[in-house]
């Protein structure tokens, strides 16, 4: 497969943003330098900002993303920080997988900071998703930590086995090293999607508290 020029990659990213129904691409700028895509401009909601980044990651040839999109709310009255916090607490209370007694919420000028400690990474991600869906949120900093569990001696073998079960991942292209509950991923894959598959598989192993994803995208 021939390497795309920056111009071709820019057009592909712009086409993908236009194709994505949850993104209003009109105010989003796209610049590409050596396969690194810079997204700039404005969107109306934080979920739209996330959707634009995900759409960009789907494009073959994207090596990295510099995300500089700002959330510019429409003309409706701006929600106060305490209203955002209250809605987020309610949303987390409705989500069974989030241990609300272990997650703290801070809201300042529309930006949400999540902190605390949970047992599993999926709980951390659910809290982030809940915060991202609240109207009026301009950004989310997820500082929630994952509690360290005793890592089984064969954690590396479990992760490698999980890689081999994934249809969308070339397991031989990914390297795995472990230090206690820390997993370090390396190697080179064909696309962002494969990198995401590898990271999710690593997080699913028992005892994992941190994943350092150093996987690169092949040119």
Order of alpha helices (4+ residues) and beta strands (2+ residues): alpha-beta-beta-alpha-beta-beta-alpha-beta-beta-alpha-beta-beta-alpha-beta-beta-alpha-beta-beta
